[in-house]
Amino acid sequence: MAITSEQDKKVRTADKAAISVLNHDSSGVETAFDRYLKMQPQCNFGRTGVCCRICLQGPCRISKKADKGICGAHAYTIVARNLIRAITAGASAHGDHGRHIVHTVMEMLKEKAPAYSIEDPQKLYRVADRLGIAREGKNDRELLAEVAALALEDFIKDSTDPCRWLESTVVEERMQKLEECNISPRSIHTTIAETMAQTHMGMDADPVNLIFQGLKMALCDYVGMHIATDLSDILFGTPKPVTTEANFGIMEEDTVNIALHGHNPLLSEMIVRVARQMSAEAEAAGARAIKCMGICCTGNEVLMRQGVPVLTNFLSQELPMMTGALDAMVVDVQCIMPGIKAVSECFNTRIVTTMPNAKIPGAYHVAFAEEEAEAKAREIIGLAIDAFKERKGKVVSIPQIKHKVTAGFSMEALDDLLGAVSPDQPFKALTDAIDSGQLRGVVLLAGCNNLRVLQDHSHNEIIRELARNDVFMVITGCAAGSAAKMGLMNDEAVEKYAGEGLKAFIHKLNEANKDKLEGNKLPLLFHMGSCVDNSRAYDLVTVLARQWGIDSPKVPFVASAPEAMSEKAVSIGSWFVALGIPTHVGVVPEVTGSSLVNGIALQIAEDVYGGYFIWEEDPVKAAQKILKALNERTWKLKLHRQMAEKYDTALSKSY
Amino acid sequence: MAITSEQDKKVRTADKAAISVLNHDSSGVETAFDRYLKMQPQCNFGRTGVCCRICLQGPCRISKKADKGICGAHAYTIVARNLIRAITAGASAHGDHGRHIVHTVMEMLKEKAPAYSIEDPQKLYRVADRLGIAREGKNDRELLAEVAALALEDFIKDSTDPCRWLESTVVEERMQKLEECNISPRSIHTTIAETMAQTHMGMDADPVNLIFQGLKMALCDYVGMHIATDLSDILFGTPKPVTTEANFGIMEEDTVNIALHGHNPLLSEMIVRVARQMSAEAEAAGARAIKCMGICCTGNEVLMRQGVPVLTNFLSQELPMMTGALDAMVVDVQCIMPGIKAVSECFNTRIVTTMPNAKIPGAYHVAFAEEEAEAKAREIIGLAIDAFKERKGKVVSIPQIKHKVTAGFSMEALDDLLGAVSPDQPFKALTDAIDSGQLRGVVLLAGCNNLRVLQDHSHNEIIRELARNDVFMVITGCAAGSAAKMGLMNDEAVEKYAGEGLKAFIHKLNEANKDKLEGNKLPLLFHMGSCVDNSRAYDLVTVLARQWGIDSPKVPFVASAPEAMSEKAVSIGSWFVALGIPTHVGVVPEVTGSSLVNGIALQIAEDVYGGYFIWEEDPVKAAQKILKALNERTWKLKLHRQMAEKYDTALSKSY
């Protein structure tokens, strides 16, 4: 449902709070919704991937008249190069996030980052065990030093040994496949350098070779993400179920309202912590309290670990300011629209950039530094309190829309919940439910918002359709933001939307975990974290594969990014495919200009890796295709189980 | 002089041999010259840098109607991001080349690459000394192992210590400047990863911050290039003056003609060596001999060290096949037009790709492997001999155009030549000639061909104009290919084109080096090597700065890339600027869509780093601007020398 005309302005988002703000705004301020309309029509050469700007002779655009670039590059070369550069940028972004956390851990171990500590030693032990680090005779700091050193190795090493975070988190057969296909990376940084070199003018013209390198690159994305998640859990705690609220209605007129936006928990955790200590300052300024709230994946990070409410997700990031009630928006890295600065000028919000590699001209910049993280947090909150003082007496208009949200479902949390049903092998509770037909399989909802489609609509539709069809859903990133805002991430949604099987399964979990949940009930879908936490979702694939004793392409698991937008999403989708998972994308990436590359994505990938892409912009059709992919896998699982029973052999990994 | 109409097809290159081939061809085969015309008109959004394809909401194109991207990014952000991604790709390409040689050295040291050896221990000692490696008690292999280990560190290290190849090759004041401006890189790979992350959607919106990161990236390009050159010299020998010929006339009907194309000496050196051993096989096939010849920078590599004649440069790479006389084109990495494959199909040429990251569908692929380099070279030459057999009896039409070429001017070779005039301080011969006004300064001619301008024309015009104005010229890359093909790289050109001062200076060098030159005379310009060898040209800046006792932005040295084409060229130009050198580019890069970014390149860069860009497509005007930049520096040098004399103080670094 693309937005193409002025008429569509009224229905450009499915988020009622966003609509309310847009409809009530009289400032005339420009938002992404307006800029999207102004940008129409968009260039179809770029849109289909056949515009090459890799040398200064270009741009070359493939058409009937000019069917090759000036250098002779075919559309397949151009499309493949553009695609894998996007994967490279995505992997670099996640890697940067992960490396930042590795560096913080190292600073902490050198006593240079006093605000940080090992919050979750149990996670440290699990990670160390997984990496094969002997724990005996080592204290936690020594152990963490070894973990961090191995993590850094996965970033920089030059050897051809497998990356430790890849080898130790996928099933053995998968690792063999990656080695066979020569896409097991040396390291994150080396592969980034390799890929950028391979796509230079006059380098690789072979699309298959390029795409394989792109998959190698995508696996580095996975490694960087997994490292980020593991170390974040160690530093800030592994998420446990938590209940809070989402959408603009969480803002209050009489609180200092601070939005935490971006992707990295390093600073936002400190702000949440320090905000809890600064109530006196807030009260002195006439505020009832300081209220932190999240946007995008920084929001997910502090939601998962601190129960911070969700303000909004990617596409509507500019709108909370337009209520007049947002005092500060603190941003770290990634997916921060530069447009927020212009909007803030019309209202009362302090935009505070914090990272050396993500500045916005004219914004406040408080340079984050590990060694004085709390002082920096204090400085930022001070700016918000100043803004609150200026705001007093001015009109604010907050749409009274908010929904209950239950989040915090790390693998550890799922293990705990499922363990209440199946204590010895917790995830057997899930495989049994799939084997019995109670559940149709597992789907990850992930990814962003993208103005090519109506904001949050595809997420919403696909979730309801899958729920109705008894799919167990995990969710991350701005997809999670969407579900939270729309009221889908709570127990009421189970009753409203879940099919009988899913409802029964969740009810059973509720029942078994009654004491632990302390009166709360489980939601319709299980929020695993920020987009960097998609590694948690793949850990679920690995656990299920091990539970069934099969390779990952046989697990009835599908990933879906209904509103994919960023290069990170391209990268995540690519590693899901390389790791054996059908992956739906609701905004067709820029590959359709080459039927060959498109064919690799949609079909050849499956022949080689078992995973493949599904492009489908219509959410209802997308849900059908996702269900079809699940059915195919559950059917095969069942068939082989029956055969194994008939011939009295174990269901082996090699079937 | 852009080519825009069919009419222009007859004058699309200034290379007479190329014109002859194009005019006589009746095959109708399509070349880059045709494809360029078909590609007109080209997109001006891309051309000016204001097309953003960094997220899947794009492409966003900045115009009056849509003055910001959908995310709110201004033109300055979009242009800066695109630019520094180009620098990143260029640095990655050079880095890949350098790392490949580091790996080969390491394989050799493990006795796994028997064809390679330390050809030039003296170079090894010089490099070790420069890096501060103690040589005592170590044999050559041990020393090389230490050098290679430090080289690998400059690629991968995570520490903030300066890169060794940067710190040890620039003057102290320059290193201080880079540190002050926070653009001294951690390492090549880390900076590539950083830059790709910093340009992700919703990351940095600040153009100055982005451009500074781009300069940091460009310095990594310099590091990778310098490592490549140093190690290549150690493995294959440091170039010394050598005389041969250039252009299509070097092909002979009755020889097995093998073109070596690309950038890396690792395989091409082996092919040249093995070709000399395979004359019996060639004779058995009815050929008089095997003749190797070079295209692009692989051509420069084997010209500089082995005296292999020059076939052609970048833009005309497809044309030698159209004579019917080229039996094989062996390609390694970079600047290889995929178009060569289609042309080869119409003629008799075997296209042989050799590297895992640079394949062309349908071409022969002989996978290069260090451990069997000679066997691979033999296999490739076998393919060429097969082609020769098939060619016998068929009509060939070779334009009888060729020129004498004298090349091989490494810094060591220049040191040697100048030392004949000024034995104690060889480069004082050059600084004295500039101080006295005999020479106007030093210019590096570098870079590619680009169909936006008439092939070789700008090189040719600028060289002549600078020669007439007594500029001492060094030259690299396809600029050198151009000069060689056009008859400018020999002693006859000195007599024809040099002004009185330059002529007298070269004559004096000839006289002082009479015995060494063995009857040969020095050329009009001094060929320092392939484009990766531009580090040699910067070594010349450093030596001159040290000779004068000044920082590099005071050295009367200008770099010029009259026909820049590749991302490598963008990267090289950027480090020249960061390292204090005015840099002319004859094809305006994709930055003019942001007056802010353009202003940084043309002006702000000078305020901060002393170097700056000069965009000028007209070669005569370009020469004037280059001369003006030289004059400004020589004038300042003179003024300060006079003041130093007057006040009886030494000409200090701090003036």
Interface residues (C-beta under 8 A of the other chain):
Chain A: E30 A32 R35 Y36 K38 M39 Q42 C43 F45 G46 R47 C51 R53 I54 C55 L56 Q57 G58 P59 C60 R61 K65 A66 K68 G69 I70 C71 G72 A73 H74 T77 N82 R85 T88 A89 G90 S92 A93 G95 D96 H97 R99 L152 F155 I156 K157 D158 S187 I188 H189 T190 I192 A193 E194 T195 M196 A197 Q198 T199 H200 M201 G202 M203 D204 A205 D206 P207 N209 Q213 E318 V333 Q334 C335 I336 M337 P338 G339 I340 K341 A342 P356 N357 A358 K359 I360 P361 N450 L451 R452 A564 M565 S566 E567 K568 A569 V570 V587 P589 E590
Chain B: E30 A32 R35 Y36 K38 M39 Q42 C43 F45 G46 R47 C51 R53 I54 C55 L56 Q57 G58 P59 C60 R61 K65 A66 K68 G69 I70 C71 G72 A73 H74 T77 N82 R85 T88 A89 G90 S92 A93 G95 D96 H97 R99 L152 F155 I156 K157 D158 S187 I188 H189 T190 I192 A193 E194 T195 M196 A197 Q198 T199 H200 M201 G202 M203 D204 A205 D206 P207 N209 Q213 E318 V333 Q334 C335 I336 M337 P338 G339 I340 K341 A342 P356 N357 A358 K359 I360 P361 N450 L451 R452 A564 M565 S566 E567 K568 A569 V570 V587 P589 E590
